[in-house]
Every structure is written in C-alpha cells, then in structure tokens.
C-alpha cells in the first residue's frame, strides 16, 4: 500500500490527465493539446461522488428498519459522499495511459466495503469506471462524477454551449431536493437533475475550439451552470436524495458499477 499517494499523470497522444489520489482521487487536470478543460483549484477538477450523489435530506437515510445519520456538510443536508475527502490508494498494474485506485468505506459511512475507480486514456477519450462493493451487509449507495468544465477555454474563444435532450427534469423544491414530480425540461441556468433513460449523453461545444461529449449508461445527470467559471455535467446512478427515494442496494453478489466516457474532437 502506498502510504503517501502522489499525483498520477496519464498520457496518450497530446491528451494528458492528472489524477490526485491524495485529494479524493479527483482529476486535477485534463489537457488536450495543452489546453486545460477543467477548472483548477482544491475543490474543483472532477471528483467522484460516492457512496452517495448530491444532497441526502437532513443527512439521514434508512436501510431497512435502521436509520443512519451522516455529517451535515451542506446544511441542512449531507452532500456528495465521502470519497472526495478521502485518500485513495493505487492498484498495481498501471501503464502510461491507465491506472486504478481504491479506498475502503469507513466512518462516517456506516457500512464496510470498498470503492474502486479506474481510468483509461486514449488520444480521443477518457473512460472512467467506479465500483462499490460491500464487505458483508447490503446497503443502499450511489456513485457518479462531478466535473467542473471550464466555461471558457481562453485564447479569445467563445463560451461553451451545452446540448442535451433529457426526457424529463426532476422538479426541484426550495430545499434543493427533488419533489417527486417530473416536469418538462426547463431553461437554465440549472442546478437540476434530468432523466435520460437511454443513457446520459451531453455535449459541450466551445465554438471553433473543441467539442466534448459526456456519455454514460446511467440514467441520471445533474447539470450545474450557476457559476460563471464552469459548467458541471454530472452522470450519476440515481437522483439527489437517492438513498431515500430511489435506493439501489449493494449486495455481496451485486456491486454497484457505473462508467462514463468523455470523448473530444477539435473544431479549429
């Protein structure tokens, strides 16, 4: 086991990814031809959301008859899981363009298990997968990613344009949680969850510079573009508050598995 994980740099052609296992196994940098695509900073890049995504109402969830309390880190809710605040460890067998990392679930998450995240970079795409396994007891969980894509790539270019065609939007209550009602997609700006039952498929286009496509077999995506610096496109295995409203059990015979692929092409 690596006691002091260091940044891991993956390369393929002129694509370069830097993974920060010591900082929640987030992607600290994604550069295409020397152009940075992710907002920089301690809380940005692209971080994994696990073992839950978005907000969990009042930090509480049930597993059968047992109610658990999570730390309230986005009052009055618990947000984005524990993985982003955890040191991950490198799995043996990395290559110049691939690497995998893991951490063991522990307090304040009430169940034992392991989360593994793997990265595979080619010249034109980045493939990421995440698996959640239990050590013994079954428990509800979620997994996903929270990338902060730069709204503007610099060099005098125009801001990114987002394009996607969701089947519905989860109506968002004043508490930022889904009300349980599905509505037609509304115009942005958004901090909202959308349903894409055929799989997440969202495109960001920086005119005359780059087109990036975010895909996932997952059926849910949160789009957050209320900050001027970035646009977040977050594929995830369930909606916000999903531990309560759409629980997906992780069992000994059925782990939670999720993947996403980011592909790109130059336009200039």
C-alpha positions as CSV (number, residue, x, y, z in Angstrom):
1,X,0.0,0.0,0.0
2,X,1.3,3.5,-0.9
3,X,1.4,5.4,2.3
4,X,1.8,8.8,0.7
5,X,0.0,8.7,-2.7
6,X,1.4,11.1,-5.3
7,X,-0.3,12.6,-8.3
8,X,-0.5,10.2,-11.2
9,X,-0.1,11.5,-14.8
10,X,-1.6,9.6,-17.7
11,X,-0.8,10.4,-21.3
12,X,-2.0,9.4,-24.8
13,X,-1.0,11.4,-27.8
14,X,-1.4,15.0,-26.8
15,X,-4.0,14.2,-24.1
16,X,-2.9,14.4,-20.5
17,X,-4.8,13.6,-17.3
18,X,-3.6,14.1,-13.8
19,X,-5.3,12.1,-11.0
20,X,-4.9,13.2,-7.4
21,X,-5.4,10.1,-5.2
22,X,-4.4,12.2,-2.1
23,X,-7.3,14.6,-2.8
24,X,-10.2,12.3,-3.2
25,X,-9.0,10.7,-6.4
26,X,-10.2,13.6,-8.3
27,X,-9.0,14.5,-11.8
28,X,-6.9,17.6,-11.1
29,X,-6.2,18.4,-14.8
30,X,-7.4,17.3,-18.2
31,X,-5.4,18.9,-21.0
32,X,-6.0,18.4,-24.7
33,X,-3.2,19.8,-26.9
34,X,-2.0,21.8,-23.9
35,X,-5.5,23.4,-23.3
36,X,-6.9,22.8,-19.8
37,X,-10.6,21.8,-19.8
38,X,-11.2,21.7,-16.0
39,X,-11.5,24.5,-13.5
40,X,-8.4,24.5,-11.3
41,X,-8.4,24.6,-7.5
42,X,-8.6,22.4,-4.4
43,X,-12.4,21.8,-4.7
44,X,-12.6,21.6,-8.5
45,X,-11.2,19.5,-11.3
46,X,-13.5,16.4,-11.4
47,X,-14.3,14.5,-8.2
48,X,-16.1,11.2,-7.6
49,X,-19.4,11.3,-5.7
50,X,-19.6,8.1,-3.6
51,X,-21.3,6.4,-1.7
52,X,-24.0,9.0,-2.4
53,X,-24.5,11.8,-5.0
54,X,-25.8,15.3,-4.4
55,X,-27.8,16.0,-1.3
56,X,-29.1,13.5,1.2
57,X,-32.1,15.0,3.0
58,X,-31.1,16.2,6.5
59,X,-28.1,13.8,6.3
60,X,-30.4,10.8,7.1
61,X,-31.2,7.6,5.2
62,X,-32.7,4.2,6.1
63,X,-31.6,0.7,5.4
64,X,-34.5,-1.5,6.3
65,X,-35.6,-0.6,9.8
66,X,-32.3,1.2,10.7
67,X,-31.9,5.0,10.3
68,X,-28.4,6.4,9.8
69,X,-27.2,10.0,10.3
70,X,-24.5,11.4,8.0
71,X,-22.5,14.5,8.7
72,X,-24.4,17.6,7.6
73,X,-21.8,19.4,5.4
74,X,-24.3,21.4,3.2
75,X,-26.8,22.4,5.9
76,X,-29.3,21.0,6.4
77,X,-28.2,18.2,4.1
78,X,-25.2,15.9,3.6
79,X,-23.7,16.3,0.1
80,X,-21.6,14.4,-2.5
81,X,-20.4,11.5,-0.4
82,X,-17.1,10.8,1.4
83,X,-14.9,9.7,-1.4
84,X,-13.9,13.2,-2.4
85,X,-12.5,13.8,1.1
86,X,-10.6,10.5,1.3
87,X,-7.1,9.4,0.4
88,X,-7.3,6.7,-2.3
89,X,-4.6,4.1,-2.9
90,X,-3.1,3.0,-6.2
91,X,-3.8,-0.5,-7.5
92,X,-0.8,-2.3,-9.1
93,X,-0.6,-2.7,-12.8
94,X,-0.7,0.9,-14.1
95,X,0.5,1.8,-17.5
96,X,1.3,5.2,-19.1
97,X,-2.4,5.6,-20.0
98,X,-4.2,3.6,-17.4
99,X,-4.5,3.5,-13.6
100,X,-6.8,2.3,-10.9
101,X,-7.3,3.4,-7.2
102,X,-9.4,2.3,-4.2
103,X,-10.4,3.2,-0.7
104,X,-12.2,1.3,2.0
105,X,-15.5,2.7,3.2
106,X,-15.3,3.7,6.8
107,X,-16.8,6.1,9.4
108,X,-18.9,8.2,8.9
109,X,-20.3,5.8,6.4
110,X,-21.9,3.0,8.5
111,X,-21.1,0.0,6.3
112,X,-17.9,-1.8,5.3
113,X,-16.9,-2.0,1.7
114,X,-14.5,-0.9,-1.0
115,X,-14.8,1.6,-3.8
116,X,-12.5,1.2,-6.9
117,X,-12.1,3.9,-9.6
118,X,-10.3,3.1,-12.9
119,X,-9.1,5.5,-15.7
120,X,-8.2,4.6,-19.2
121,X,-7.0,7.4,-21.5
122,X,-6.7,7.4,-25.3
123,X,-5.9,10.2,-27.8
124,X,-9.6,10.9,-28.2
125,X,-11.4,9.8,-25.0
126,X,-11.2,9.2,-21.3
127,X,-13.0,6.2,-19.9
128,X,-13.7,6.1,-16.1
129,X,-15.4,3.4,-14.1
130,X,-16.3,3.1,-10.5
131,X,-17.4,0.0,-8.5
132,X,-18.9,-0.1,-5.0
133,X,-18.6,-3.4,-3.1
134,X,-19.8,-4.5,0.3
135,X,-17.7,-6.5,2.7
136,X,-20.7,-8.2,4.2
137,X,-24.0,-6.3,4.8
138,X,-26.2,-5.0,2.0
139,X,-26.6,-1.2,1.8
140,X,-28.0,1.5,-0.4
141,X,-25.4,3.5,-2.4
142,X,-24.9,5.9,-5.3
143,X,-21.9,6.8,-7.4
144,X,-21.1,9.4,-10.0
145,X,-18.8,12.2,-11.0
146,X,-18.8,16.0,-10.6
147,X,-16.6,17.6,-13.3
148,X,-16.1,21.3,-13.4
149,X,-15.6,22.0,-17.1
150,X,-14.3,25.5,-17.9
151,X,-16.9,27.7,-19.4
152,X,-14.2,29.4,-21.5
153,X,-11.0,27.8,-22.6
154,X,-9.2,31.1,-23.1
155,X,-7.3,32.2,-26.2
156,X,-10.0,34.6,-27.1
157,X,-12.5,31.8,-27.6
158,X,-16.3,31.9,-27.0
159,X,-18.0,30.3,-24.0
160,X,-19.2,26.7,-24.1
161,X,-22.6,25.8,-25.4
162,X,-24.4,22.8,-23.8
163,X,-26.6,20.5,-25.8
164,X,-28.7,17.6,-24.4
165,X,-32.2,16.2,-24.8
166,X,-33.5,14.8,-21.4
167,X,-36.8,13.0,-21.2
168,X,-37.7,14.9,-18.0
169,X,-36.4,17.2,-15.3
170,X,-36.8,16.5,-11.6
171,X,-38.8,19.3,-10.1
172,X,-36.6,20.9,-7.5
173,X,-38.0,22.1,-4.2
174,X,-36.9,25.1,-2.2
175,X,-34.7,22.7,-0.2
176,X,-32.8,21.8,-3.5
177,X,-34.2,18.2,-3.4
178,X,-36.5,16.6,-5.9
179,X,-40.1,17.0,-5.0
180,X,-41.0,13.6,-6.6
181,X,-42.7,15.3,-9.6
182,X,-41.2,15.0,-13.1
183,X,-41.6,18.0,-15.3
184,X,-40.7,19.0,-18.8
185,X,-37.1,20.3,-19.2
186,X,-36.9,24.0,-18.2
187,X,-34.5,26.6,-19.5
188,X,-31.3,27.3,-17.4
189,X,-29.4,28.3,-15.5
190,X,-29.6,25.0,-13.7
191,X,-28.8,23.2,-10.5
192,X,-31.1,20.4,-11.6
193,X,-31.3,16.7,-12.2
194,X,-32.5,15.3,-15.5
195,X,-33.6,11.9,-16.6
196,X,-32.1,10.3,-19.7
197,X,-33.4,6.7,-19.7
198,X,-31.4,5.8,-22.8
199,X,-28.2,6.9,-21.1
200,X,-26.6,10.2,-20.3
201,X,-25.5,12.0,-23.5
202,X,-24.5,15.6,-23.1
203,X,-22.3,17.7,-25.4
204,X,-20.3,20.8,-24.6
205,X,-19.1,22.9,-27.6
206,X,-16.5,25.6,-27.4
207,X,-17.1,27.2,-30.8
208,X,-14.1,26.9,-33.2
209,X,-12.1,25.2,-30.5
210,X,-13.3,21.9,-29.1
211,X,-16.4,19.6,-28.7
212,X,-16.6,17.3,-25.7
213,X,-19.2,14.6,-25.3
214,X,-20.1,13.1,-21.9
215,X,-21.8,9.7,-22.1
216,X,-22.8,7.1,-19.5
217,X,-25.2,4.1,-19.4
218,X,-26.5,5.8,-16.2
219,X,-30.0,7.3,-16.5
220,X,-29.4,10.5,-14.4
221,X,-27.4,13.6,-14.9
222,X,-27.2,16.8,-12.9
223,X,-26.3,20.0,-14.7
224,X,-25.0,22.9,-12.7
225,X,-24.1,26.1,-14.5
226,X,-24.9,28.8,-12.0
227,X,-21.3,29.9,-11.6
228,X,-19.7,32.0,-14.4
229,X,-16.4,30.0,-14.4
230,X,-17.6,26.5,-15.1
231,X,-20.4,24.1,-16.3
232,X,-20.8,20.8,-14.4
233,X,-22.2,17.8,-16.2
234,X,-22.6,15.0,-13.6
235,X,-23.6,11.5,-14.6
236,X,-24.8,9.5,-11.6
237,X,-26.5,6.3,-10.7
238,X,-29.6,8.0,-9.1
239,X,-31.1,11.3,-8.4
240,X,-30.3,13.6,-5.5
241,X,-31.6,12.1,-2.2
242,X,-31.5,8.8,-4.0
243,X,-30.5,6.9,-0.8
244,X,-34.1,7.7,0.3
245,X,-36.2,8.0,-2.9
246,X,-34.5,5.5,-5.2
247,X,-32.3,3.2,-3.2
248,X,-30.0,0.9,-5.1
249,X,-28.8,-1.9,-2.9
250,X,-25.2,-3.1,-3.0
251,X,-25.0,-6.8,-2.1
252,X,-22.4,-9.4,-2.0
253,X,-23.4,-10.7,-5.4
254,X,-24.3,-7.4,-7.0
255,X,-21.9,-4.5,-6.6
256,X,-22.8,-1.0,-7.9
257,X,-21.0,-0.3,-11.2
258,X,-21.0,2.9,-13.2
259,X,-19.0,4.1,-16.1
260,X,-18.6,7.3,-18.1
261,X,-16.8,8.2,-21.3
262,X,-15.6,11.7,-22.2
263,X,-14.7,12.0,-25.9
264,X,-13.5,15.1,-27.8
265,X,-12.7,16.5,-31.2
266,X,-11.0,19.7,-32.2
267,X,-13.0,22.2,-34.2
268,X,-10.3,24.7,-35.1
